[in-house]
Amino acid sequence: MKTKLEIIDETVAYYSTHKRATDGRGCFYLYIGDEDVGAIETQCAVGRCFTDKTKHSIRQALKLTNNMQSFTHIDGFNIKDSCSNENNPEPFLKEEYKGHGVKFWRDLQKLHDNGNFWHNNGLTERGQNIVDRMKENYGS
């Protein structure tokens, strides 16, 4: 199992070289954008850690609804809702990401979602401050 600090570092490294799953209106677990925009398929911080089976289910739901640009819920789960047992991403995560609780995933997702924390090459100074605080909170 990956530690919280490993997941934070991995997330920052990933989004320093990959587009985040946003389109200016909000964040999506999976975003399939226009080819000319260059966002063929991106994933949010939590969605990036989903099992392949879960990602496949999301892609199928996108095709069925003809909504190839957004997906924010799966089987009633929405990371932006309040922390509750019904809203735990655990069943959808790859084994190596399990065991960290809803609060951690919400904090990681907030890091991903806020455009003020990122620029083209990684974290802004404000984003780095948030990451430092997260590492302090989750480092023990």
CYANA upper distance limits for C-alpha pairs under 8 A (distance plus 0.5 A):
  1 MET  CA     95 GLU  CA      7.50
  1 MET  CA     96 GLU  CA      4.69
  1 MET  CA     97 TYR  CA      6.57
  1 MET  CA     98 LYS  CA      7.41
  1 MET  CA     99 GLY  CA      8.45
  2 LYS  CA      6 GLU  CA      6.50
  2 LYS  CA      7 ILE  CA      7.02
  2 LYS  CA     96 GLU  CA      6.05
  2 LYS  CA     97 TYR  CA      6.39
  3 THR  CA      7 ILE  CA      6.82
  4 LYS  CA      8 ILE  CA      6.66
  4 LYS  CA    100 HIS  CA      7.59
  4 LYS  CA    104 PHE  CA      8.29
  4 LYS  CA    138 TYR  CA      6.94
  4 LYS  CA    139 GLY  CA      7.94
  5 LEU  CA      9 ASP  CA      6.66
  5 LEU  CA    135 LYS  CA      6.65
  5 LEU  CA    138 TYR  CA      7.42
  5 LEU  CA    139 GLY  CA      6.90
  6 GLU  CA     10 GLU  CA      6.45
  7 ILE  CA     11 THR  CA      6.45
  7 ILE  CA     97 TYR  CA      8.35
  8 ILE  CA     12 VAL  CA      6.77
  8 ILE  CA    108 LEU  CA      7.66
  8 ILE  CA    131 VAL  CA      8.04
  8 ILE  CA    135 LYS  CA      8.17
  9 ASP  CA     13 ALA  CA      6.63
 10 GLU  CA     14 TYR  CA      6.52
 11 THR  CA     15 TYR  CA      6.71
 11 THR  CA     45 ALA  CA      7.26
 12 VAL  CA     16 SER  CA      6.50
 12 VAL  CA    122 GLY  CA      7.68
 12 VAL  CA    123 LEU  CA      7.96
 13 ALA  CA     17 THR  CA      7.39
 13 ALA  CA    122 GLY  CA      8.21
 14 TYR  CA     18 HIS  CA      6.42
 15 TYR  CA     19 LYS  CA      6.63
 15 TYR  CA     20 ARG  CA      6.72
 15 TYR  CA    122 GLY  CA      7.03
 16 SER  CA    120 ASN  CA      7.79
 16 SER  CA    121 ASN  CA      5.79
 16 SER  CA    122 GLY  CA      4.37
 16 SER  CA    123 LEU  CA      7.56
 17 THR  CA    121 ASN  CA      7.26
 17 THR  CA    122 GLY  CA      7.72
 19 LYS  CA     39 ALA  CA      7.73
 19 LYS  CA     42 THR  CA      6.97
 20 ARG  CA     42 THR  CA      6.71
 20 ARG  CA     43 GLN  CA      7.10
 20 ARG  CA     44 CYS  CA      6.82
 20 ARG  CA    112 HIS  CA      7.48
 20 ARG  CA    113 ASP  CA      8.44
 21 ALA  CA     27 CYS  CA      6.15
 21 ALA  CA     28 PHE  CA      6.11
 21 ALA  CA     29 TYR  CA      7.45
 21 ALA  CA     30 LEU  CA      6.97
 21 ALA  CA     31 TYR  CA      6.03
 21 ALA  CA     41 GLU  CA      8.50
 21 ALA  CA     42 THR  CA      5.41
 21 ALA  CA     43 GLN  CA      5.42
 21 ALA  CA     44 CYS  CA      5.51
 22 THR  CA     26 GLY  CA      6.03
 22 THR  CA     27 CYS  CA      4.92
 22 THR  CA     28 PHE  CA      6.75
 22 THR  CA     31 TYR  CA      7.65
 22 THR  CA     44 CYS  CA      8.43
 22 THR  CA    113 ASP  CA      7.83
 23 ASP  CA     27 CYS  CA      7.49
 26 GLY  CA    113 ASP  CA      7.93
 27 CYS  CA     44 CYS  CA      7.44
 27 CYS  CA     72 THR  CA      8.08
 27 CYS  CA    113 ASP  CA      6.48
 28 PHE  CA     43 GLN  CA      7.53
 28 PHE  CA     44 CYS  CA      6.59
 28 PHE  CA     70 SER  CA      6.25
 28 PHE  CA     71 PHE  CA      5.88
 28 PHE  CA     72 THR  CA      5.54
 29 TYR  CA     43 GLN  CA      5.92
 29 TYR  CA     44 CYS  CA      5.40
 29 TYR  CA     45 ALA  CA      8.36
 29 TYR  CA     46 VAL  CA      7.58
 29 TYR  CA     47 GLY  CA      5.39
 29 TYR  CA     48 ARG  CA      8.43
 29 TYR  CA     70 SER  CA      8.22
 29 TYR  CA     71 PHE  CA      6.31
 29 TYR  CA     72 THR  CA      6.07
 29 TYR  CA     73 HIS  CA      8.17
 30 LEU  CA     41 GLU  CA      7.39
 30 LEU  CA     42 THR  CA      6.34
 30 LEU  CA     43 GLN  CA      5.10
 30 LEU  CA     44 CYS  CA      7.03
 30 LEU  CA     47 GLY  CA      7.23
 30 LEU  CA     58 ILE  CA      7.96
 30 LEU  CA     59 ARG  CA      8.50
 30 LEU  CA     70 SER  CA      6.95
 30 LEU  CA     71 PHE  CA      6.27
 30 LEU  CA     72 THR  CA      8.17
 31 TYR  CA     39 ALA  CA      8.25
 31 TYR  CA     40 ILE  CA      8.25
 31 TYR  CA     41 GLU  CA      5.99
 31 TYR  CA     42 THR  CA      5.72
 31 TYR  CA     43 GLN  CA      6.76
 31 TYR  CA     68 MET  CA      7.82
 31 TYR  CA     69 GLN  CA      5.84
 31 TYR  CA     70 SER  CA      5.70
 31 TYR  CA     71 PHE  CA      7.33
 32 ILE  CA     39 ALA  CA      7.07
 32 ILE  CA     40 ILE  CA      5.71
 32 ILE  CA     41 GLU  CA      4.92
 32 ILE  CA     42 THR  CA      7.10
 32 ILE  CA     68 MET  CA      6.03
 32 ILE  CA     69 GLN  CA      5.46
 32 ILE  CA     70 SER  CA      7.46
 33 GLY  CA     37 VAL  CA      7.54
 33 GLY  CA     38 GLY  CA      7.91
 33 GLY  CA     39 ALA  CA      5.40
 33 GLY  CA     40 ILE  CA      5.59
 33 GLY  CA     41 GLU  CA      6.96
 33 GLY  CA     68 MET  CA      7.63
 33 GLY  CA     69 GLN  CA      6.05
 34 ASP  CA     38 GLY  CA      7.12
 34 ASP  CA     39 ALA  CA      6.69
 34 ASP  CA     40 ILE  CA      6.69
 35 GLU  CA     39 ALA  CA      6.76
 35 GLU  CA     40 ILE  CA      6.06
 43 GLN  CA     47 GLY  CA      5.91
 43 GLN  CA     48 ARG  CA      5.84
 44 CYS  CA     48 ARG  CA      6.37
 44 CYS  CA    109 GLN  CA      7.68
 44 CYS  CA    112 HIS  CA      7.37
 44 CYS  CA    113 ASP  CA      8.46
 45 ALA  CA     49 CYS  CA      7.65
 45 ALA  CA    108 LEU  CA      7.06
 45 ALA  CA    109 GLN  CA      5.92
 45 ALA  CA    112 HIS  CA      6.49
 46 VAL  CA     50 PHE  CA      7.33
 46 VAL  CA     89 PRO  CA      8.42
 46 VAL  CA    105 TRP  CA      7.12
 46 VAL  CA    108 LEU  CA      8.12
 46 VAL  CA    109 GLN  CA      6.89
 47 GLY  CA     55 LYS  CA      8.18
 49 CYS  CA     93 LEU  CA      6.13
 49 CYS  CA     94 LYS  CA      6.57
 49 CYS  CA     97 TYR  CA      7.18
 50 PHE  CA     54 THR  CA      6.58
 50 PHE  CA     55 LYS  CA      6.97
 50 PHE  CA     92 PHE  CA      5.86
 50 PHE  CA     93 LEU  CA      4.75
 50 PHE  CA     94 LYS  CA      6.06
 51 THR  CA     55 LYS  CA      6.85
 51 THR  CA     92 PHE  CA      6.60
 51 THR  CA     93 LEU  CA      5.92
 51 THR  CA     94 LYS  CA      5.25
 52 ASP  CA     56 HIS  CA      6.53
 53 LYS  CA     57 SER  CA      6.76
 54 THR  CA     58 ILE  CA      6.81
 54 THR  CA     92 PHE  CA      6.63
 55 LYS  CA     59 ARG  CA      6.76
 56 HIS  CA     60 GLN  CA      6.70
 57 SER  CA     61 ALA  CA      6.69
 58 ILE  CA     62 LEU  CA      6.70
 58 ILE  CA     71 PHE  CA      7.85
 58 ILE  CA     74 ILE  CA      7.71
 59 ARG  CA     63 LYS  CA      6.84
 60 GLN  CA     64 LEU  CA      6.72
 61 ALA  CA     65 THR  CA      6.68
 62 LEU  CA     66 ASN  CA      6.40
 62 LEU  CA     67 ASN  CA      5.77
 62 LEU  CA     68 MET  CA      5.90
 62 LEU  CA     69 GLN  CA      8.47
 62 LEU  CA     70 SER  CA      8.07
 62 LEU  CA     71 PHE  CA      7.57
 63 LYS  CA     67 ASN  CA      7.22
 63 LYS  CA     68 MET  CA      7.14
 67 ASN  CA     71 PHE  CA      8.49
 72 THR  CA     78 ASN  CA      7.05
 73 HIS  CA     77 PHE  CA      5.98
 73 HIS  CA     78 ASN  CA      5.63
 74 ILE  CA     78 ASN  CA      7.62
 76 GLY  CA     87 ASN  CA      8.08
 77 PHE  CA     86 GLU  CA      7.87
 77 PHE  CA     87 ASN  CA      5.67
 77 PHE  CA     88 ASN  CA      7.64
 77 PHE  CA     89 PRO  CA      7.52
 78 ASN  CA     87 ASN  CA      6.94
 79 ILE  CA     87 ASN  CA      7.41
 79 ILE  CA     88 ASN  CA      8.45
 79 ILE  CA     89 PRO  CA      8.04
 79 ILE  CA    105 TRP  CA      8.08
 79 ILE  CA    106 ARG  CA      6.64
 79 ILE  CA    109 GLN  CA      8.08
 80 LYS  CA    106 ARG  CA      7.47
 81 ASP  CA     87 ASN  CA      7.81
 82 SER  CA     87 ASN  CA      8.14
 83 CYS  CA     87 ASN  CA      6.88
 83 CYS  CA     88 ASN  CA      8.12
 83 CYS  CA    102 VAL  CA      6.55
 83 CYS  CA    103 LYS  CA      7.16
 84 SER  CA     88 ASN  CA      7.24
 84 SER  CA    102 VAL  CA      8.03
 87 ASN  CA    102 VAL  CA      8.07
 88 ASN  CA    101 GLY  CA      7.77
 88 ASN  CA    102 VAL  CA      6.10
 89 PRO  CA     93 LEU  CA      7.02
 89 PRO  CA    102 VAL  CA      7.55
 89 PRO  CA    105 TRP  CA      8.43
 90 GLU  CA     98 LYS  CA      6.37
 90 GLU  CA     99 GLY  CA      7.81
 90 GLU  CA    101 GLY  CA      8.21
 93 LEU  CA     97 TYR  CA      6.61
 93 LEU  CA     98 LYS  CA      6.73
 94 LYS  CA     98 LYS  CA      7.31
100 HIS  CA    104 PHE  CA      6.81
100 HIS  CA    105 TRP  CA      8.08
101 GLY  CA    105 TRP  CA      7.36
102 VAL  CA    106 ARG  CA      6.64
103 LYS  CA    107 ASP  CA      6.69
104 PHE  CA    108 LEU  CA      6.68
105 TRP  CA    109 GLN  CA      6.48
106 ARG  CA    110 LYS  CA      6.64
107 ASP  CA    111 LEU  CA      6.87
107 ASP  CA    134 MET  CA      8.39
108 LEU  CA    112 HIS  CA      7.00
109 GLN  CA    113 ASP  CA      6.60
110 LYS  CA    114 ASN  CA      6.72
111 LEU  CA    117 PHE  CA      7.44
111 LEU  CA    127 GLY  CA      7.87
111 LEU  CA    130 ILE  CA      7.97
111 LEU  CA    131 VAL  CA      8.31
112 HIS  CA    117 PHE  CA      8.43
114 ASN  CA    118 TRP  CA      8.00
115 GLY  CA    119 HIS  CA      8.19
116 ASN  CA    124 THR  CA      7.71
116 ASN  CA    126 ARG  CA      7.76
116 ASN  CA    127 GLY  CA      7.61
117 PHE  CA    123 LEU  CA      6.17
117 PHE  CA    124 THR  CA      5.71
117 PHE  CA    125 GLU  CA      7.94
117 PHE  CA    126 ARG  CA      6.20
117 PHE  CA    127 GLY  CA      4.30
117 PHE  CA    128 GLN  CA      7.93
118 TRP  CA    122 GLY  CA      6.08
118 TRP  CA    123 LEU  CA      4.94
118 TRP  CA    124 THR  CA      5.61
118 TRP  CA    127 GLY  CA      6.87
119 HIS  CA    123 LEU  CA      6.57
119 HIS  CA    124 THR  CA      6.53
123 LEU  CA    127 GLY  CA      5.64
123 LEU  CA    128 GLN  CA      6.27
124 THR  CA    128 GLN  CA      6.65
125 GLU  CA    129 ASN  CA      6.80
126 ARG  CA    130 ILE  CA      6.97
127 GLY  CA    131 VAL  CA      6.77
128 GLN  CA    132 ASP  CA      6.58
129 ASN  CA    133 ARG  CA      6.72
130 ILE  CA    134 MET  CA      6.65
131 VAL  CA    135 LYS  CA      6.61
132 ASP  CA    136 GLU  CA      6.70
133 ARG  CA    137 ASN  CA      6.65
134 MET  CA    138 TYR  CA      6.43
134 MET  CA    139 GLY  CA      8.45
135 LYS  CA    139 GLY  CA      5.71
136 GLU  CA    140 SER  CA      8.19
